[in-house]
């Protein structure tokens, strides 16, 4: 089992000194990856399904990972996730490639289609077409990273006669992890993904998710040479060794732990405790 740490750009980790300290502690404790969250804006007042209140501190994930690239040497740097239909894919491709270069090839590109309509409305992004945009934006980003020269024409994005360097250090591109549980999200994972990510999923829910991924595999074209999807899950807080075993039996390869902490000191204690009780024993 691999272990990641979720929320490296959230709450106390919006302070650069805290995030750097927690990131170094996670690397020392044996965590394999650091994961960011993303919401550009949040509904005020908070309304379902908004996950947190509007005054929660959330750093931009790419800015946070670029900073942490200089604070760490080994740990992978993952977006968990970027809300892809809210982004300009040409600009995002450059930002992601820059983080991969600055980190010497440690970026993991996690994406989702999003679910907060007020956030889309504030940004000026169309909520109803978010799934189709996510698919085209992924295709466009991959073309910018691998095309010789890059050219793309879709319904929502098109370009030709351009190029962008540096390309990502990882070739052919950084691993792509697709989050979400809906049938379109599961098909997107099978079509584009090197991995799939689920947030606050129990082992029982993971089994349902994997069944959905198996159905999705029969509905899309996937290059068999890419191998099976790597399954990453954030479990509910309170995980113990027995819980890790249950996730492993369900088919999970990475657990991205969610700390419940209000300060940098509490976060570091969580990381060190999880490193001692879980990571070093079970990784």
Backbone bond lengths (Angstrom), bond angles and torsions (degrees), N, CA, C in turn:
res aa  C-N    CA-C-N  psi(-1)  N-CA   C-N-CA  omega(-1)  CA-C   N-CA-C  phi
1 X - - - 1.454 - - 1.525 109.91 -
2 X 1.346 115.38 134.06 1.458 121.03 170.97 1.523 108.21 -94.60
3 X 1.334 115.64 155.74 1.456 120.52 179.35 1.518 110.02 -129.25
4 X 1.336 115.52 130.42 1.444 122.37 173.42 1.517 110.21 -114.53
5 X 1.323 115.66 169.84 1.460 122.06 178.10 1.518 108.40 -122.70
6 X 1.335 116.07 124.41 1.461 121.49 -176.57 1.530 111.18 -93.16
7 X 1.344 116.01 147.92 1.460 121.68 169.87 1.507 115.08 86.11
8 X 1.324 118.16 32.52 1.463 121.22 -175.90 1.532 111.86 -72.74
9 X 1.334 117.81 -5.13 1.468 122.02 176.85 1.524 112.88 -119.40
10 X 1.333 117.75 15.33 1.465 122.27 -169.75 1.524 110.34 -119.13
11 X 1.324 116.44 146.05 1.449 121.91 171.81 1.513 112.26 59.88
12 X 1.338 118.24 -123.66 1.467 119.86 179.97 1.517 112.89 -57.12
13 X 1.335 117.72 -30.21 1.466 120.99 -178.25 1.520 112.87 -77.19
14 X 1.331 118.45 -0.13 1.460 119.84 169.13 1.523 110.96 -71.01
15 X 1.326 117.15 -14.33 1.468 122.76 171.86 1.527 107.64 -84.89
16 X 1.338 118.46 122.87 1.470 119.15 -175.02 1.522 113.45 -61.48
17 X 1.325 118.06 -35.23 1.464 119.10 178.97 1.522 110.70 -64.97
18 X 1.331 116.15 -40.56 1.467 119.94 179.12 1.521 110.67 -67.21
19 X 1.340 118.05 -47.50 1.462 119.53 -177.55 1.519 111.25 -62.43
20 X 1.331 117.24 -38.90 1.466 119.86 178.43 1.530 110.52 -65.31
21 X 1.308 116.14 -42.30 1.477 120.48 179.64 1.517 111.13 -64.19
22 X 1.334 117.27 -44.33 1.464 121.13 -179.79 1.523 110.49 -67.34
23 X 1.334 117.23 -40.39 1.465 120.42 179.81 1.517 111.06 -62.47
24 X 1.324 116.59 -44.16 1.473 119.34 179.34 1.516 110.99 -66.19
25 X 1.340 116.99 -37.49 1.460 120.02 177.88 1.525 110.84 -64.73
26 X 1.338 116.87 -40.19 1.468 120.28 178.93 1.520 110.79 -65.04
27 X 1.323 116.88 -42.39 1.460 119.64 178.24 1.521 110.76 -62.66
28 X 1.311 117.20 -42.27 1.465 121.37 179.57 1.526 111.09 -65.91
29 X 1.347 116.79 -34.66 1.465 120.97 -177.69 1.524 112.57 -77.80
30 X 1.335 118.48 -9.40 1.452 121.03 177.18 1.517 115.82 101.51
31 X 1.349 117.62 4.98 1.464 119.25 174.26 1.525 108.89 -61.15
32 X 1.324 116.43 143.79 1.468 119.15 -177.35 1.521 112.19 -92.49
33 X 1.360 118.33 -15.50 1.456 119.51 -172.26 1.529 111.02 -157.34
34 X 1.347 114.45 152.77 1.459 124.09 173.44 1.519 107.59 -116.88
35 X 1.350 117.03 134.91 1.463 121.56 -172.75 1.519 110.51 -123.22
36 X 1.337 115.25 135.16 1.454 121.51 177.52 1.529 110.57 -99.10
37 X 1.341 114.32 161.50 1.466 122.42 168.00 1.520 108.53 -107.12
38 X 1.333 116.76 168.41 1.467 119.56 173.39 1.518 112.23 -145.89
39 X 1.330 115.33 128.26 1.459 124.94 159.65 1.518 105.65 -149.59
40 X 1.324 117.00 120.10 1.461 120.48 -179.40 1.518 110.09 -69.98
41 X 1.324 116.11 -43.69 1.466 122.67 173.21 1.518 107.44 -137.46
42 X 1.340 115.38 163.19 1.458 121.54 178.84 1.523 109.35 -132.10
43 X 1.339 117.43 147.53 1.463 119.68 -179.77 1.530 111.79 -61.40
44 X 1.338 115.65 138.79 1.463 122.90 178.34 1.531 108.14 -131.47
45 X 1.353 117.79 110.71 1.458 128.12 6.61 1.531 111.75 -74.92
46 X 1.336 115.49 162.72 1.456 120.33 -179.59 1.520 110.20 -62.79
47 X 1.336 115.63 133.06 1.462 121.80 177.08 1.521 107.81 -134.87
48 X 1.330 117.48 148.02 1.461 119.22 176.10 1.528 110.34 -59.94
49 X 1.337 118.66 143.88 1.466 128.04 5.30 1.527 113.84 -96.30
50 X 1.336 118.71 27.31 1.460 120.96 179.75 1.524 109.97 -57.70
51 X 1.337 118.62 129.33 1.464 120.78 -172.35 1.518 114.07 -78.16
52 X 1.331 118.07 -25.81 1.462 122.02 -176.23 1.520 109.08 -142.87
53 X 1.336 115.67 168.63 1.447 120.91 179.83 1.517 112.53 -71.46
54 X 1.337 117.33 163.39 1.463 121.09 -173.55 1.514 114.20 -69.16
55 X 1.319 118.40 -14.29 1.461 120.27 -178.78 1.524 113.50 -103.45
56 X 1.318 115.80 12.99 1.463 120.16 173.63 1.525 109.26 -66.66
57 X 1.327 116.35 132.09 1.462 120.66 178.92 1.532 109.62 -77.12
58 X 1.348 115.26 122.10 1.465 121.87 179.69 1.530 107.89 -135.32
59 X 1.321 116.58 108.32 1.457 119.62 174.91 1.526 110.18 -73.14
60 X 1.328 116.26 152.83 1.450 120.07 172.31 1.526 109.20 -58.46
61 X 1.338 117.67 132.22 1.471 119.07 -174.03 1.526 114.23 -63.01
62 X 1.335 118.14 -39.58 1.459 118.96 -177.33 1.524 111.53 -71.58
63 X 1.336 116.49 -37.90 1.467 119.37 176.27 1.524 110.12 -63.94
64 X 1.327 116.61 -41.09 1.457 120.53 179.81 1.521 111.73 -64.27
65 X 1.338 117.20 -45.01 1.461 120.03 -178.60 1.523 111.96 -68.67
66 X 1.333 117.43 -34.42 1.461 119.55 175.88 1.523 110.44 -62.98
67 X 1.325 116.43 -41.00 1.458 120.10 176.58 1.526 111.17 -63.15
68 X 1.324 116.81 -46.30 1.462 120.49 -176.80 1.518 112.62 -71.16
69 X 1.338 117.55 -20.89 1.465 119.77 174.58 1.515 110.76 -58.85
70 X 1.341 116.68 -33.23 1.453 120.40 179.06 1.516 114.32 -85.46
71 X 1.324 117.13 -5.93 1.461 121.65 -178.56 1.522 112.50 -104.06
72 X 1.334 117.28 -8.88 1.463 122.73 -175.33 1.525 109.03 -134.77
73 X 1.320 116.03 169.17 1.463 119.62 -178.11 1.524 113.80 -128.23
74 X 1.321 118.44 -25.58 1.465 121.27 -171.70 1.521 113.36 -120.66
75 X 1.308 117.82 -39.77 1.456 122.22 -168.07 1.532 110.40 -65.47
76 X 1.344 116.07 141.74 1.458 120.81 177.33 1.531 109.35 -73.14
77 X 1.340 115.07 152.72 1.464 122.10 -175.66 1.521 107.89 -120.11
78 X 1.340 116.01 109.97 1.462 121.07 -168.65 1.527 111.75 -117.76
79 X 1.322 116.06 137.00 1.456 120.41 167.27 1.517 107.53 -86.36
80 X 1.335 115.02 124.66 1.463 116.82 -173.69 1.522 114.22 -134.83
81 X 1.331 119.04 57.52 1.455 125.05 19.78 1.542 109.42 -138.63
82 X 1.343 116.48 172.27 1.460 121.76 164.09 1.531 107.98 -87.76
83 X 1.348 116.01 133.81 1.460 120.56 178.01 1.528 107.02 -82.72
84 X 1.308 115.65 93.22 1.455 121.62 -164.87 1.528 114.37 -62.48
85 X 1.346 121.23 -42.45 1.465 119.06 -176.45 1.523 114.09 -67.67
86 X 1.331 117.65 -11.24 1.467 120.73 177.43 1.526 112.23 -87.48
87 X 1.322 117.47 -5.42 1.456 122.02 -173.47 1.521 111.78 -106.15
88 X 1.330 115.96 153.68 1.459 120.85 166.57 1.522 107.09 -79.61
89 X 1.332 119.31 116.50 1.458 119.69 -171.77 1.522 113.54 -67.11
90 X 1.325 118.36 -29.67 1.464 120.00 178.94 1.526 110.21 -68.28
91 X 1.332 116.75 -43.84 1.462 120.94 177.45 1.527 110.07 -66.84
92 X 1.331 115.90 -43.13 1.461 119.59 -178.71 1.523 111.54 -62.55
93 X 1.325 117.89 -39.64 1.470 120.59 178.18 1.521 110.63 -57.82
94 X 1.332 117.11 -41.04 1.463 121.00 178.09 1.527 111.13 -66.27
95 X 1.335 117.07 -43.57 1.458 120.46 -179.14 1.528 110.93 -63.04
96 X 1.318 116.42 -44.28 1.460 120.38 -179.39 1.525 111.35 -66.07
97 X 1.317 117.24 -44.14 1.464 120.30 178.03 1.522 110.20 -60.30
98 X 1.329 116.72 -38.64 1.465 120.37 179.51 1.522 111.20 -63.07
99 X 1.337 117.17 -43.15 1.465 120.20 178.46 1.523 110.28 -64.57
100 X 1.325 117.95 -39.53 1.456 119.69 179.50 1.526 111.09 -64.07
101 X 1.323 116.66 -40.51 1.466 119.99 178.01 1.519 110.69 -67.72
102 X 1.325 117.51 -46.71 1.465 120.93 -177.89 1.522 112.21 -63.78
103 X 1.329 117.13 -29.74 1.467 121.18 -179.29 1.522 112.41 -92.37
104 X 1.328 117.62 2.86 1.463 122.53 -177.06 1.518 111.79 60.40
105 X 1.355 115.25 42.11 1.460 120.05 172.17 1.508 115.03 85.32
106 X 1.336 117.41 41.15 1.465 119.68 -178.03 1.520 113.76 -116.31
107 X 1.322 118.60 6.59 1.458 121.39 -177.41 1.522 111.42 -74.15
108 X 1.329 116.01 139.21 1.466 124.35 165.40 1.525 106.08 -119.49
109 X 1.335 116.82 123.08 1.456 122.35 -174.30 1.516 109.64 -96.56
110 X 1.337 116.33 97.42 1.454 121.61 177.18 1.512 110.45 -97.14
111 X 1.337 116.65 134.03 1.455 120.72 -176.68 1.520 110.97 -132.72
112 X 1.330 114.57 156.73 1.455 122.39 171.14 1.511 109.25 -146.51
113 X 1.332 116.61 165.96 1.462 120.89 -178.44 1.512 112.97 -89.11
114 X 1.349 118.02 -13.45 1.459 120.85 178.74 1.517 112.89 87.84
115 X 1.350 114.89 163.44 1.460 118.84 -176.21 1.524 113.27 -150.76
116 X 1.347 119.50 -2.34 1.458 121.66 -178.20 1.529 109.60 -99.32
117 X 1.331 117.29 102.76 1.457 120.39 -178.25 1.529 112.56 -60.35
118 X 1.342 121.39 -39.82 1.462 119.63 179.17 1.530 113.08 -61.09
119 X 1.318 117.45 -32.22 1.457 121.19 178.09 1.533 110.33 -67.71
120 X 1.336 116.67 -45.27 1.460 120.25 177.07 1.528 110.46 -60.38
121 X 1.333 117.03 -42.67 1.453 120.86 -177.56 1.523 110.81 -63.17
122 X 1.331 116.59 -42.44 1.461 120.09 -179.70 1.526 112.04 -64.70
123 X 1.328 116.75 -36.35 1.460 121.59 -178.72 1.522 111.52 -77.62
124 X 1.340 116.89 -22.81 1.453 120.85 -175.71 1.509 113.15 88.59
125 X 1.337 116.40 21.13 1.463 122.00 178.17 1.528 109.20 -100.42
126 X 1.324 116.13 142.44 1.449 120.92 -178.26 1.528 110.26 -75.17
127 X 1.332 115.90 124.99 1.462 120.82 -176.71 1.520 111.63 -76.42
128 X 1.329 117.15 -40.33 1.458 120.49 -173.14 1.526 112.40 -67.80
129 X 1.331 117.07 -31.22 1.473 120.11 -177.13 1.520 112.57 -96.03
130 X 1.332 117.89 15.86 1.467 119.98 -171.03 1.524 112.47 -62.89
131 X 1.331 118.44 -34.77 1.455 120.13 -179.88 1.516 112.15 -66.77
132 X 1.330 116.13 -47.63 1.463 119.70 178.35 1.516 111.35 -62.72
133 X 1.330 115.88 -39.19 1.469 119.04 177.99 1.528 110.81 -65.25
134 X 1.312 117.86 -41.12 1.460 120.27 178.78 1.526 110.67 -57.25
135 X 1.322 116.94 -43.89 1.464 120.24 -179.38 1.530 111.05 -64.79
136 X 1.332 116.79 -47.72 1.464 119.10 -179.13 1.531 111.33 -67.00
137 X 1.311 117.25 -38.54 1.466 119.26 -179.30 1.520 111.01 -65.15
138 X 1.338 116.66 -37.36 1.463 119.31 175.73 1.526 111.17 -63.42
139 X 1.319 116.19 -44.59 1.461 119.41 177.54 1.522 111.14 -59.47
140 X 1.327 116.33 -42.43 1.463 120.50 -178.67 1.519 111.49 -66.08
141 X 1.323 117.92 -42.25 1.458 121.15 179.04 1.523 110.55 -62.98
142 X 1.316 116.97 -44.34 1.461 120.02 178.63 1.529 111.25 -62.53
143 X 1.319 116.85 -36.75 1.457 120.06 177.62 1.532 110.75 -65.90
144 X 1.325 116.95 -41.06 1.465 120.31 177.81 1.524 111.66 -64.90
145 X 1.315 117.95 -29.42 1.463 121.88 -179.23 1.527 112.65 -84.49
146 X 1.341 117.51 -25.75 1.461 119.02 -170.18 1.520 114.25 -126.26
147 X 1.322 118.72 -17.22 1.452 121.21 -175.21 1.521 112.81 -68.66
148 X 1.319 116.61 143.99 1.477 122.30 -179.41 1.527 110.38 -132.10
149 X 1.349 118.41 82.27 1.466 128.40 -3.47 1.524 110.38 -86.17
150 X 1.336 118.09 165.79 1.462 119.71 -179.84 1.529 111.82 -72.91
151 X 1.310 115.28 139.05 1.466 122.38 174.70 1.522 107.56 -155.19
152 X 1.329 116.87 138.86 1.463 120.63 -177.37 1.519 108.91 -151.52
153 X 1.319 116.17 141.29 1.460 120.87 174.86 1.518 108.48 -140.02
154 X 1.322 115.36 111.15 1.449 121.64 176.22 1.509 110.31 -127.03
155 X 1.318 116.04 -171.41 1.457 120.81 179.12 1.524 112.19 -74.71
156 X 1.323 117.47 -28.33 1.468 120.82 -173.31 1.519 113.78 -116.18
157 X 1.325 118.97 -12.21 1.463 122.12 -178.59 1.525 107.77 -152.35
158 X 1.342 116.17 138.88 1.462 120.56 178.40 1.522 108.72 -151.39
159 X 1.344 116.56 144.65 1.460 121.14 174.75 1.522 108.73 -160.46
160 X 1.315 115.03 155.16 1.464 123.25 172.41 1.512 106.87 -163.90
161 X 1.326 116.86 167.90 1.453 120.79 179.38 1.509 113.78 65.78
162 X 1.334 116.98 27.72 1.473 122.01 -179.60 1.529 108.72 -136.42
163 X 1.296 115.47 168.87 1.460 121.11 170.98 1.528 107.20 -154.89
164 X 1.323 116.90 164.26 1.464 121.77 -177.85 1.517 109.37 -147.90
165 X 1.314 115.84 124.02 1.460 122.76 177.26 1.522 108.95 -134.76
166 X 1.321 116.73 153.70 1.461 127.26 5.36 1.518 112.14 -76.22
167 X 1.310 114.43 150.51 1.464 120.35 169.30 1.534 108.39 -74.25
168 X 1.328 118.26 163.31 1.466 119.47 174.92 1.520 111.38 -55.80
169 X 1.312 115.80 148.79 1.456 120.16 178.74 1.531 111.07 -69.34
170 X 1.322 116.91 -37.42 1.465 120.50 178.13 1.533 109.07 -74.16
171 X 1.309 115.62 131.61 1.450 120.88 -178.55 1.520 110.62 -118.45
172 X 1.336 118.51 138.13 1.459 124.85 6.01 1.512 114.72 -74.96
173 X 1.357 116.91 -18.39 1.461 120.36 177.68 1.529 107.83 -170.38
174 X 1.331 118.29 164.44 1.462 119.94 175.21 1.525 111.07 -59.72
175 X 1.335 116.81 151.79 1.460 119.02 178.25 1.523 111.05 -60.10
176 X 1.324 115.80 140.79 1.460 123.08 179.53 1.521 108.34 -107.46
177 X 1.321 115.41 126.35 1.464 122.45 178.86 1.521 107.64 -117.93
178 X 1.321 117.00 125.26 1.461 122.01 -176.71 1.520 108.80 -106.65
179 X 1.335 115.68 127.09 1.451 120.90 177.67 1.516 111.62 -100.47
180 X 1.343 115.82 156.72 1.458 120.78 175.51 1.510 112.25 124.99
181 X 1.355 115.50 159.05 1.460 121.77 -172.67 1.522 112.74 -120.34
182 X 1.324 118.48 -11.12 1.455 121.19 -178.58 1.519 110.04 -70.38
183 X 1.330 118.35 157.82 1.472 119.49 176.77 1.528 113.53 -54.01
184 X 1.363 120.38 -43.12 1.468 118.04 176.82 1.524 112.99 -61.65
185 X 1.342 117.51 -38.63 1.464 119.99 178.81 1.520 111.14 -65.08
186 X 1.307 117.01 -40.40 1.467 120.21 179.70 1.526 111.21 -68.10
187 X 1.330 116.68 -36.99 1.471 118.98 174.72 1.531 110.40 -65.96
188 X 1.336 116.60 -38.96 1.466 120.07 178.03 1.530 110.50 -61.70
189 X 1.312 116.30 -39.95 1.462 119.76 178.65 1.520 110.90 -62.35
190 X 1.317 116.72 -44.72 1.461 119.54 -179.22 1.528 111.67 -68.62
191 X 1.313 117.01 -34.01 1.460 120.07 -177.15 1.522 112.39 -76.32
192 X 1.346 116.71 -42.69 1.455 120.65 -171.43 1.528 114.14 -112.92
193 X 1.320 117.45 -21.31 1.452 119.99 -162.22 1.521 115.30 -85.95
194 X 1.318 113.45 148.56 1.456 121.61 163.22 1.523 109.97 -93.75
195 X 1.336 115.31 -16.61 1.447 120.77 178.87 1.516 110.72 -153.83
196 X 1.332 115.18 168.47 1.468 123.15 175.85 1.515 107.52 -128.17
197 X 1.359 115.54 144.86 1.466 120.56 -176.99 1.519 109.89 -129.48
198 X 1.333 115.27 131.94 1.457 121.88 175.23 1.509 111.22 -122.20
199 X 1.319 116.70 139.99 1.472 122.39 -175.12 1.523 110.38 -109.13
200 X 1.336 115.84 126.83 1.465 123.52 179.89 1.529 111.15 56.28
201 X 1.319 115.02 50.30 1.463 121.47 179.54 1.526 109.54 -105.57
202 X 1.311 116.45 131.78 1.458 121.94 173.11 1.530 109.18 -79.09
203 X 1.334 118.43 165.97 1.470 119.24 175.98 1.526 112.46 -57.32
204 X 1.341 117.01 -35.85 1.457 119.84 179.85 1.534 111.17 -66.53
205 X 1.338 116.45 -41.34 1.464 119.72 177.28 1.520 111.03 -67.10
206 X 1.326 116.55 -36.48 1.460 119.58 178.14 1.522 110.40 -60.40
207 X 1.313 117.57 -40.35 1.464 120.08 178.40 1.525 110.96 -60.69
208 X 1.344 117.33 -39.30 1.459 120.76 175.75 1.528 110.72 -65.82
209 X 1.345 116.26 -42.06 1.463 120.43 179.14 1.522 111.12 -61.04
210 X 1.324 116.60 -43.22 1.459 119.90 -178.72 1.521 111.26 -68.12
211 X 1.317 116.83 -33.17 1.464 118.86 174.29 1.523 110.30 -65.06
212 X 1.330 116.40 -39.43 1.453 120.00 176.41 1.516 112.17 -65.17
213 X 1.324 116.73 -39.36 1.465 119.84 176.55 1.522 111.21 -63.83
214 X 1.331 116.96 -37.13 1.464 119.71 178.23 1.524 110.41 -65.35
215 X 1.329 117.49 -40.17 1.470 119.53 176.78 1.528 110.52 -64.75
216 X 1.342 115.53 -41.54 1.463 119.99 -178.67 1.524 111.27 -63.08
217 X 1.327 117.17 -31.92 1.461 120.62 -179.05 1.524 111.56 -61.38
218 X 1.325 116.78 -28.35 1.451 120.03 178.89 1.516 113.74 -84.10
219 X 1.339 116.90 -2.36 1.463 121.09 -175.35 1.519 112.92 -110.22
220 X 1.339 118.41 -7.07 1.462 121.49 -177.52 1.525 109.06 -134.99
221 X 1.315 115.43 163.60 1.459 121.26 174.04 1.520 109.16 -88.87
222 X 1.319 116.64 128.23 1.459 122.53 177.60 1.524 108.50 -134.17
223 X 1.307 115.81 131.22 1.456 121.15 178.79 1.521 108.87 -67.55
224 X 1.311 117.18 116.34 1.464 121.12 -177.16 1.516 112.22 -61.87
225 X 1.336 117.01 -24.91 1.469 119.85 -179.17 1.519 112.06 -66.60
226 X 1.329 117.57 -17.12 1.462 120.02 -179.88 1.523 112.10 -77.15
227 X 1.298 117.70 -14.61 1.449 120.89 178.30 1.514 112.39 79.10
228 X 1.314 115.31 -173.17 1.459 121.55 -177.68 1.525 110.69 -76.93
229 X 1.327 115.37 155.80 1.452 121.14 175.59 1.526 110.22 -66.98
230 X 1.334 116.77 138.43 1.459 121.22 169.93 1.525 108.09 -83.71
231 X 1.322 117.09 128.23 1.457 122.38 -173.93 1.525 109.83 -100.13
232 X 1.347 115.01 118.50 1.463 121.99 177.89 1.528 108.61 -118.66
233 X 1.330 116.28 137.83 1.463 121.12 -175.52 1.518 109.37 -140.76
234 X 1.331 116.16 137.69 1.457 120.83 165.65 1.518 108.18 -92.46
235 X 1.330 118.05 114.92 1.460 120.12 179.01 1.529 110.70 -82.22
236 X 1.329 118.06 161.70 1.460 119.28 170.31 1.531 110.40 -57.93
237 X 1.335 117.67 152.23 1.472 119.65 179.78 1.525 111.69 -57.98
238 X 1.335 114.79 155.74 1.459 120.94 177.51 1.508 114.49 97.71
239 X 1.315 117.34 21.13 1.466 120.92 -177.64 1.520 111.42 -67.71
240 X 1.346 116.85 139.00 1.451 122.15 173.26 1.533 109.13 -126.06
241 X 1.311 116.81 -177.12 1.459 120.83 -175.89 1.524 111.69 -61.44
242 X 1.338 117.33 -38.35 1.464 119.80 178.12 1.519 110.40 -63.92
243 X 1.337 116.31 -38.08 1.457 119.63 177.25 1.514 112.07 -64.65
244 X 1.329 116.97 -39.80 1.461 120.49 176.82 1.521 110.02 -59.26
245 X 1.308 117.06 -42.76 1.466 120.69 179.42 1.517 111.07 -62.51
246 X 1.334 117.09 -38.21 1.466 120.07 179.55 1.523 111.11 -66.18
247 X 1.318 116.64 -39.77 1.471 119.46 177.21 1.529 110.78 -67.14
248 X 1.322 116.54 -40.75 1.464 119.20 178.44 1.523 110.52 -61.50
249 X 1.330 116.80 -41.59 1.461 120.30 179.27 1.525 111.00 -65.26
250 X 1.356 116.47 -32.58 1.465 120.18 179.21 1.518 112.36 -72.73
251 X 1.342 117.75 -18.38 1.449 120.59 177.53 1.513 115.47 114.51
252 X 1.338 117.27 17.13 1.466 122.24 -179.19 1.520 109.64 -87.87
253 X 1.337 116.16 136.69 1.473 121.03 176.40 1.522 113.63 -103.84
254 X 1.331 117.99 -20.01 1.470 120.84 179.21 1.521 109.72 -141.39
255 X 1.326 116.50 133.56 1.460 123.43 173.53 1.523 108.45 -109.30
256 X 1.327 116.11 121.17 1.461 122.65 -178.16 1.522 106.98 -101.84
257 X 1.333 116.58 100.67 1.450 121.80 -168.50 1.521 111.63 -75.09
258 X 1.333 115.60 138.56 1.458 123.64 178.67 1.522 109.06 -103.80
259 X 1.336 118.36 108.54 1.465 119.65 178.40 1.519 111.32 -79.05
260 X 1.307 115.95 145.90 1.460 122.48 170.75 1.531 106.37 -107.49
261 X 1.307 116.25 100.53 1.463 120.43 -172.95 1.514 109.65 -150.59
262 X 1.324 116.38 147.94 1.460 121.62 -178.02 1.517 112.99 -112.56
263 X 1.328 117.06 -0.47 1.463 120.05 -178.31 1.523 109.25 -149.38
264 X 1.331 114.06 165.00 1.452 118.62 176.34 1.509 112.53 -62.10
265 X 1.325 117.65 -39.43 1.460 120.43 179.39 1.526 111.14 -61.65
266 X 1.342 116.53 -42.99 1.462 119.67 179.02 1.530 110.82 -64.40
267 X 1.322 116.40 -38.92 1.462 119.73 178.58 1.520 111.66 -63.18
268 X 1.324 116.57 -45.40 1.459 119.86 -179.92 1.525 110.07 -63.33
269 X 1.324 117.52 -40.65 1.469 120.01 177.86 1.527 110.41 -62.65
270 X 1.339 116.78 -40.20 1.467 119.47 177.19 1.522 110.65 -61.23
271 X 1.319 116.48 -48.09 1.465 120.82 -178.01 1.523 110.85 -61.22
272 X 1.322 116.69 -46.75 1.467 119.95 -179.12 1.520 111.02 -65.71
273 X 1.335 117.21 -38.99 1.462 120.03 178.68 1.517 112.04 -66.36
274 X 1.344 116.68 -44.06 1.463 119.87 178.40 1.525 110.50 -66.55
275 X 1.330 116.26 -35.23 1.457 118.64 176.87 1.511 111.88 -61.73
276 X 1.320 116.15 -40.27 1.460 120.54 -178.63 1.524 112.36 -74.46
277 X 1.352 116.69 -43.64 1.467 119.83 -172.10 1.521 113.63 -87.90
278 X 1.339 117.69 -24.54 1.459 120.50 -175.09 1.519 113.63 -123.20
279 X 1.334 116.89 -57.70 1.462 119.98 -167.90 1.519 111.43 -63.63
280 X 1.324 117.26 -53.67 1.474 119.74 -175.93 1.517 112.29 -68.15
281 X 1.336 117.27 -25.22 1.463 119.87 -178.50 1.519 112.92 -88.45
282 X 1.337 117.10 -32.00 1.459 119.71 -167.19 1.512 113.94 -117.58
283 X 1.334 118.15 -11.12 1.471 119.45 -179.25 1.515 110.51 -69.57
